[in-house]
C-alpha cells in the first residue's frame, strides 16, 4: 500500500467530513492550536483518529501500530465510518426538518383558513358552534322558565371559559344533559280498551287484578283526555310474571319502557345523581330514563324494590325513592346533578316485590299494592300449552310436526318436578325437553317425538317430588298447617312430643308444686329455626292449649306437667310469623289427648290468648298449597272469608272450607267430627 495514496485519501475524507459538518473544522483548528502536527503521515493519522468518535480500544490500536501504511489504513477506516455516520445524521435531520416544516405549514394554513372563513361568515368557532347546537335542541321543546334561566346562564359562562380548561368540559356536559331531556314532550296514550285487553291476554294468562287495574287506568286517561302517572306495586312470588307483564302494559298503553333494578342498591346517587363537583359525575337513573325514552311519560319498572339496600356510608336509597314515588312531590323531583326540578308526575311507575315487610312503611304507603298470586296446576297447564311451548318451539326451531307433549306429561311435570308458585322452573324443564328432542332429530332423524307420562323421565330425569306431603296419616301430636313465603304457599307439619313418660305419673292425684326446679312443672322446647314472632306464637299456643285441655278434661294434666318438645320441619329452613298459632294448639291438644286429628285437614290462623282466631295473609297461596297437597278440608279465620270469596271457582273446587271465629269451632271440626 502506497503511503502517498493513503495520505491523499485520508486528507480527502477529512475534507468531506468537514464539508458535511462544520463542527469538525473547529475540532481540527483546536487540535492544531494545541500543538498537533499534520506535516507527516504519522501525525496526520493521529489527527484523523482524534477527529472520530471511535471507541478507546480502536484509537489505542492506531497509536500502537508502528507500520505507517497500516496506521494510515486504520485511521482511514475510522474516518470512513465517521463520514457515513455524518451523512446518515444529515439525512435524518433533513427528513425531520421537512416533516416539522410541513406540519407547521399546514397548521399555519389551517389557522389562516379558519380566520378567513370566520371573517367571511362561512364558519364559526367551537364555542359558537356549541352554543348554536344547544340552542337548536331547545327550539322544539317547551322548557320551563326556571330551567331556561339556568341554561342561559350556563351558555354565557361557556363563552368566557377557556376551551382547554376542566370547567369548560364540566359546563358542556351539564348543558348536554339539560338540552337532551324531553322538556314538555309527551307521548299520547293509546286508550283503546279492546286493544289493551288483547295485548295483555296475548302475553299473560290470568293476572285478572292487574289487567283490570290497567284497563281502569286507560279508562281514566280516556275521560280526562290527558296522560297521567301512577305508582303501582306488583307483589307476589318469583316466576309469576311480575316483570314481564310490565313490558306488556307499556305495549298496551303505547308508552316507552324503561327498567332498572334496585336490588342490592346502597348508593343514593344511583337515584338522585352525583354533585357536579365530583369527577365523573352523572345524573341518577330517572334522568337517564327521560333522556333515553325522549318522553316525559314513560312506563318505568323499578324491579326488586323489596331488596333495596338500607342505610350505609352512601345514604339510604329507600329514602331517596320517597321523593320520586310521592305523587305530591314528584312533579318537582330534584336531581343532584341537574340541580333543577323535573316533572315526573306523568310517569307510570311499576314496582315489583316478593315480600312487603322489607319495604319501609313510608315507601309502601306511597304505592298501590296489587297482589300477584301463584298458579295452581290447571293454570300452569294452560300457560305451558299457550305460552311456554310456543316460545320453546321458536327458540329451538323444533316445529309442531316434530314433537307432541301430552297433557298427562305436562301435568306430571307440574306435580312431580315444578311445584313452585311461578312457572320459571316449568319453562326450564319444557326447554330441556325441546333441546333433547332437537338433539334426537339431528342425530337420528326419524318420526315425530311424542312425550307422555310414560317416557317423561327420559327427557327431564327422575322426579324431584315423590310424595305430596310428609305425613299421609297424621299421628297424635302432629297437625297440618298452611304457610306462605316469598316463594308461594306450602304445607307445613307441627310435630309435638312429650319428653318424660307421662303415663308413669298419676296425673289425677299428683299435686303440682310451684317449685321451678320440680320436674312436674313442665317445660317447652322449640326447634326448627323459628323466628321471634313464631316463638311467641308457640308460647301463646302452649298457654292456651293447657287452659283449653283443663276445660274439656280437668283430670288430664299431661300438658301442664309434661316436658313438651315442638318441632317444625324442615329444620334448616327459617320460619317466622303468627299464622301457625291455630295449628300449634291443635298439635298440642292432639298430644295431650293422645288422639290423632281428623285426616286431610289443614288450617291457618293466628290464635290469641283467649282463643280468638285472628286473620292472616296469603289466603290464595295457602289454599293453592292445600289443593296441591290433596287436602280436602281447610280451616280459615272468619275474617278471611272475603279473601276466599275473591278466588276463582276452579281454585275452590273440591275443597270444604270452614271459617272459625274462636278455637272452640276449630276443635269441633278436627276432633269431635271423628
Order of alpha helices (4+ residues) and beta strands (2+ residues): alpha-alpha-alpha-alpha-alpha-alpha-alpha-alpha-alpha-alpha-beta-alpha-beta-alpha-alpha-beta-alpha-beta-beta-beta-alpha-beta-alpha-alpha-beta-alpha-alpha-beta-alpha-beta-beta-beta-alpha-alpha-beta-alpha-beta-beta-beta-alpha-beta-alpha-alpha-beta-alpha
